[in-house]
Amino acid sequence: MLHIIIIAIINSKELIIMNKTELVKKVAAENDLTQKAAAAAVDSVLNSIMDSLAAREPVSLFGFGTFTCKHRDERTGRNPATGEAMTFAASNTPVLKPAKAFKEKVN
């Protein structure tokens, strides 16, 4: 099962993590939906974002932020245990640039 950590909140030195199941429960409660309907909605949103990023299309959510893909070129590094040189393959990494409203709410 795909576990997606959605939100991390720091509360008096204790890290509280909202996972996908908890997010579904919150969406269901706040919108008077069944958990099954809320899970379908959350899955649909997350899959749409992942599909767009896989197609290298940015996703902009007003008040939340913009998801983009950042390309990382192949690079050389060292194995810290042996000191041996190793090559890291090129990859694409999803990036979220939070909107001003998001930053203000968190701070």
Secondary structure, DSSP 4 states (H G I P E B T S, - for coil): ----EEEEEEETTEEEEEEHHHHHHHHHHHTT--HHHHHHHHHHHHHHHHHHHHTT--EEETTTEEEEEEEE--EEEE-TTT--EEEEPPEEEEEEEE-HHHHHHH-
